[in-house]
Amino acid sequence: MAEKATAEPVKSKSELAAAEAHRKRQQQELELQRERILDQRTSSPHRRAALEAALAEIEARLKELE
């Protein structure tokens, strides 16, 4: 029985550059969202909990991109 090759296709330099540019844009967008959340002030415990949850999600997504 012959084994099938499971290697990923080789990407061209332009495809790699486009993927890297996309990743950087996503990272910048998440960092801006993070800054906006950190800048918000609230005395409402419910609003604060929502902001903390959003911040945790953004930070997790940033770690995935690194």
C-alpha positions as CSV (number, residue, x, y, z in Angstrom):
1,M,0.0,0.0,0.0
2,A,1.3,3.4,-1.0
3,E,1.2,6.2,1.6
4,K,-0.4,9.5,0.6
5,A,1.7,12.6,1.0
6,T,0.1,14.8,3.7
7,A,2.5,17.7,3.3
8,E,1.0,21.2,2.8
9,P,1.4,22.8,-0.6
10,V,4.3,25.2,-0.7
11,K,3.2,28.8,-0.7
12,S,4.7,31.5,-2.8
13,K,6.5,34.5,-1.3
14,S,3.6,36.8,-2.2
15,E,1.1,34.4,-0.5
16,L,3.3,34.4,2.6
17,A,3.7,38.1,2.6
18,A,-0.1,38.6,2.2
19,A,-0.7,36.2,5.1
20,E,1.8,38.0,7.3
21,A,0.2,41.4,6.4
22,H,-3.2,40.0,7.3
23,R,-1.9,38.7,10.6
24,K,-0.4,42.0,11.5
25,R,-3.6,43.9,10.6
26,Q,-5.6,41.5,12.9
27,Q,-3.1,42.1,15.7
28,Q,-3.3,45.9,15.3
29,E,-7.1,45.7,15.3
30,L,-7.1,43.6,18.5
31,E,-4.6,46.0,20.2
32,L,-6.8,49.0,19.3
33,Q,-9.8,47.2,20.8
34,R,-7.8,46.3,23.9
35,E,-6.9,50.0,24.3
36,R,-10.5,51.2,23.9
37,I,-11.6,48.7,26.6
38,L,-8.8,49.8,29.0
39,D,-9.8,53.4,28.5
40,Q,-13.4,52.9,29.5
41,R,-14.4,53.7,33.0
42,T,-17.5,52.4,34.7
43,S,-19.0,52.1,38.1
44,S,-21.5,49.4,37.0
45,P,-20.3,45.9,38.2
46,H,-22.2,44.3,35.2
47,R,-20.5,46.6,32.7
48,R,-17.1,46.1,34.3
49,A,-17.6,42.3,34.2
50,A,-18.5,42.5,30.5
51,L,-15.4,44.7,29.8
52,E,-13.2,42.2,31.7
53,A,-14.6,39.3,29.7
54,A,-14.0,41.1,26.4
55,L,-10.5,42.0,27.5
56,A,-9.7,38.4,28.3
57,E,-11.0,37.3,24.9
58,I,-9.0,39.9,23.1
59,E,-5.8,39.0,25.0
60,A,-6.3,35.3,24.2
61,R,-6.7,36.1,20.5
62,L,-3.6,38.2,20.6
63,K,-1.6,35.2,22.1
64,E,-2.9,33.0,19.3
65,L,-1.5,35.4,16.7
66,E,2.0,35.6,18.3
